């Protein structure tokens, strides 16, 4: 009964926050926008690591092979959201913004004794921003132009994953993600006495496939790997262009429908290790690389470069034989470092964060309320970049229900 009450509360909360699920980062101006960290279960508190962790106590969306470790008759549900306080700073100004983000909603269940299936709906990216009087250099010139821009929209991600345990040690998995959505932006470029305004609405859609493996070297050590295949995200746009100069106003285009360059997602590979020690301390270490150079694409304001991600996490819980509620709480901490894929004026937009969290058990199943706090920095001051300092609170509800078990009557 407690689980149903919490589920209802969480569902109403996420429905309300979905309409506010935006990123106000100025870096969402680039590409498809700022991507979301859809951390399921307690992954947010261990630095978003977990490629080698199983899906036996919560849904691990980092590796589809983890679904091969699901317990039979266990139906899992996961839903989450985030509240973020961010300060933006450049060499001249500083500004604070707050927003609430819907993170994900997902279900998973075993198909056989050795396999499991999951379905998830989550935002993939947000292109919501407002920029005023941003001075940018003119290519091959010492002069600058001024940019004023606003944008809204983003992409959603529907994910289907399946994992199968081939043997006691080896699990394989595959997933298919369908990305869809649209972005609208209104940009004004000012060069001396000439003003050009461009309004554009772009619609995107495309599918992406991933593969994963997990191999248990022994009962305490597991390694995992993932590969996300490169893909093309189809795009089309409706655009209006208006120019104002000394001779008056000229409408160059008016809601013209046309194709736009498709967006290419890179090949991504990831590797992870999970090690459990005798004192119930678990260590997770992940590394991932995204080969953006291979997409041969760039943005008007920057270039896409290969991206490296590092994540490490520690979690601690007392033995399962402990019955006290306080002793059943799991504590976690983690660190995440991301070199970023965007390079502006030969400077990469890097991101790093430190996280702390607790997993509060609900009843006598694997159900838990996961709460984590993260502090991070993105970008830097100077060199045409903006520095973001953010405080993030993540709230995930992981519910575990046991299905199709006949009740015994004494």
SULDA-V204617 format. One record per backbone hydrogen bond with DSSP energy under -0.5 kcal/mol. NH is the residue of the N-H (numbers start at 1). CO is the residue of the C=O. E is the energy in kcal/mol with one decimal. If there is no record, write none. Layout:
nh & co & e
NH & CO & E
NH & CO & E
This chain:
nh & co & e
5 & 1 & -2.0
6 & 2 & -2.5
7 & 3 & -2.5
8 & 4 & -2.4
9 & 5 & -2.2
10 & 6 & -2.6
11 & 7 & -2.6
12 & 8 & -2.1
13 & 9 & -2.2
14 & 10 & -2.5
15 & 11 & -2.1
16 & 12 & -1.9
17 & 13 & -2.1
18 & 14 & -1.7
19 & 15 & -0.7
20 & 17 & -0.9
21 & 18 & -1.6
22 & 20 & -2.4
22 & 100 & -0.7
24 & 22 & -0.5
28 & 25 & -1.7
29 & 26 & -1.4
30 & 27 & -1.4
33 & 30 & -2.3
34 & 126 & -2.4
36 & 124 & -1.9
38 & 36 & -0.9
39 & 37 & -1.6
40 & 38 & -0.6
43 & 40 & -2.3
45 & 42 & -1.0
46 & 42 & -0.6
46 & 43 & -1.0
47 & 44 & -0.8
48 & 43 & -2.1
49 & 43 & -0.6
49 & 46 & -1.0
53 & 50 & -1.6
55 & 66 & -1.8
60 & 58 & -0.6
61 & 59 & -0.8
63 & 60 & -0.8
66 & 63 & -1.8
67 & 64 & -1.6
68 & 65 & -1.7
69 & 66 & -1.7
70 & 67 & -1.4
74 & 71 & -1.5
75 & 73 & -0.6
75 & 401 & -3.7
76 & 74 & -0.5
76 & 108 & -3.1
77 & 399 & -2.5
78 & 106 & -2.9
79 & 397 & -1.7
80 & 104 & -2.1
81 & 395 & -2.0
82 & 101 & -2.8
83 & 393 & -2.3
84 & 99 & -2.8
85 & 391 & -2.7
86 & 84 & -0.5
86 & 97 & -3.0
87 & 389 & -2.6
88 & 95 & -3.7
89 & 387 & -2.1
90 & 93 & -2.3
95 & 88 & -2.5
97 & 86 & -3.0
99 & 84 & -2.0
100 & 20 & -0.5
101 & 82 & -3.2
103 & 80 & -2.1
104 & 80 & -1.1
105 & 121 & -1.8
106 & 78 & -2.9
107 & 119 & -2.5
108 & 76 & -2.3
109 & 117 & -2.4
110 & 74 & -0.7
111 & 115 & -2.0
112 & 115 & -1.1
115 & 112 & -0.8
116 & 163 & -2.1
117 & 109 & -2.7
118 & 161 & -2.3
119 & 107 & -2.5
120 & 159 & -2.2
121 & 105 & -2.7
122 & 157 & -2.2
124 & 155 & -2.9
125 & 155 & -1.7
126 & 34 & -2.2
127 & 153 & -2.8
128 & 23 & -0.7
129 & 127 & -0.5
129 & 151 & -1.5
131 & 149 & -3.4
134 & 147 & -2.4
135 & 133 & -0.7
136 & 145 & -2.8
138 & 143 & -2.7
141 & 138 & -1.5
145 & 136 & -2.8
146 & 190 & -2.3
147 & 134 & -2.5
148 & 188 & -2.0
149 & 131 & -2.5
150 & 186 & -1.6
151 & 129 & -2.3
152 & 184 & -2.5
154 & 182 & -2.1
155 & 125 & -1.0
156 & 180 & -3.4
157 & 122 & -3.0
158 & 178 & -2.1
159 & 120 & -2.8
159 & 157 & -0.5
160 & 176 & -2.4
161 & 118 & -2.3
162 & 174 & -2.7
163 & 116 & -2.3
164 & 172 & -3.3
165 & 114 & -3.5
166 & 164 & -0.9
166 & 170 & -1.1
167 & 170 & -1.8
171 & 214 & -2.6
172 & 164 & -2.8
173 & 212 & -2.1
174 & 162 & -2.5
175 & 210 & -2.2
176 & 160 & -2.6
177 & 208 & -3.2
178 & 158 & -2.7
179 & 177 & -0.6
179 & 206 & -3.2
180 & 156 & -1.8
181 & 204 & -1.8
182 & 154 & -1.1
183 & 202 & -2.4
184 & 152 & -2.8
185 & 200 & -2.6
186 & 150 & -2.6
187 & 198 & -2.6
188 & 148 & -2.8
189 & 196 & -3.0
190 & 146 & -2.4
191 & 189 & -0.5
191 & 194 & -2.7
194 & 191 & -2.3
195 & 244 & -3.2
196 & 189 & -2.5
197 & 242 & -3.3
198 & 187 & -3.0
199 & 240 & -2.7
200 & 185 & -2.6
201 & 238 & -2.4
202 & 183 & -3.0
203 & 236 & -2.9
204 & 181 & -3.2
205 & 234 & -1.6
206 & 179 & -2.1
208 & 177 & -2.7
210 & 175 & -2.5
211 & 227 & -2.4
212 & 173 & -2.3
213 & 225 & -2.6
214 & 171 & -2.1
215 & 223 & -2.9
216 & 169 & -2.4
217 & 215 & -0.8
217 & 221 & -1.7
218 & 221 & -1.5
222 & 274 & -2.5
223 & 215 & -2.6
224 & 272 & -2.6
225 & 213 & -2.2
226 & 270 & -2.3
227 & 211 & -2.3
228 & 268 & -3.2
229 & 209 & -2.5
229 & 227 & -0.6
231 & 265 & -1.4
233 & 263 & -4.0
234 & 205 & -2.0
234 & 232 & -0.7
236 & 203 & -1.6
237 & 258 & -2.8
238 & 201 & -2.2
239 & 256 & -2.3
240 & 199 & -2.6
241 & 253 & -1.4
242 & 197 & -2.7
243 & 250 & -3.2
244 & 195 & -3.5
245 & 248 & -2.1
248 & 245 & -1.8
250 & 243 & -3.1
252 & 241 & -1.8
252 & 250 & -0.8
253 & 241 & -1.5
256 & 239 & -2.6
258 & 237 & -2.5
258 & 256 & -0.5
260 & 235 & -0.9
263 & 233 & -2.3
265 & 231 & -2.7
265 & 263 & -0.5
268 & 228 & -2.3
269 & 289 & -2.3
270 & 226 & -2.4
271 & 287 & -2.9
272 & 224 & -2.6
273 & 285 & -2.3
274 & 222 & -2.8
275 & 283 & -2.8
276 & 220 & -2.7
277 & 281 & -3.1
280 & 277 & -1.5
282 & 280 & -0.5
282 & 315 & -2.9
283 & 275 & -3.1
284 & 313 & -2.5
285 & 273 & -2.2
286 & 311 & -2.9
287 & 271 & -2.6
288 & 309 & -2.3
289 & 269 & -2.5
290 & 307 & -2.7
291 & 267 & -2.8
292 & 290 & -1.6
294 & 291 & -0.8
295 & 292 & -1.9
296 & 293 & -1.2
299 & 302 & -2.6
302 & 299 & -1.0
303 & 343 & -2.5
304 & 297 & -0.8
305 & 303 & -0.5
305 & 341 & -2.7
307 & 290 & -2.5
309 & 288 & -2.8
310 & 337 & -2.9
311 & 286 & -2.2
312 & 335 & -2.4
313 & 284 & -2.7
314 & 333 & -3.0
315 & 282 & -2.0
316 & 331 & -2.9
317 & 280 & -1.4
318 & 327 & -0.8
322 & 319 & -1.8
328 & 324 & -0.7
328 & 325 & -1.3
329 & 326 & -0.8
330 & 359 & -1.7
331 & 316 & -2.6
332 & 357 & -2.6
333 & 314 & -2.4
334 & 355 & -2.0
335 & 312 & -2.6
336 & 353 & -2.5
337 & 310 & -2.9
338 & 351 & -3.3
339 & 308 & -2.6
343 & 303 & -2.7
344 & 347 & -2.9
345 & 343 & -0.5
347 & 344 & -1.3
349 & 342 & -2.1
350 & 348 & -1.1
351 & 338 & -3.0
352 & 377 & -2.3
353 & 336 & -2.4
354 & 375 & -2.5
355 & 334 & -2.7
356 & 373 & -2.5
357 & 332 & -2.4
358 & 371 & -2.6
359 & 330 & -2.4
360 & 358 & -0.6
360 & 369 & -2.8
361 & 359 & -0.7
362 & 367 & -2.6
365 & 362 & -1.0
368 & 398 & -2.8
369 & 360 & -2.7
370 & 368 & -0.6
370 & 396 & -3.2
371 & 358 & -2.6
371 & 369 & -0.5
372 & 394 & -2.1
373 & 356 & -3.2
374 & 392 & -2.7
375 & 354 & -2.5
376 & 390 & -2.3
377 & 352 & -2.4
378 & 388 & -2.4
379 & 350 & -2.6
382 & 385 & -0.8
385 & 382 & -1.8
387 & 89 & -3.0
388 & 378 & -3.4
389 & 87 & -2.2
390 & 376 & -2.5
391 & 85 & -2.7
392 & 374 & -2.9
393 & 83 & -2.6
394 & 372 & -2.4
394 & 392 & -0.5
395 & 81 & -2.6
396 & 370 & -2.6
397 & 79 & -3.1
398 & 368 & -2.8
398 & 396 & -0.6
399 & 77 & -3.3
399 & 397 & -0.6
401 & 75 & -3.2
403 & 73 & -3.5
403 & 401 & -0.6
406 & 404 & -0.5
410 & 408 & -0.5
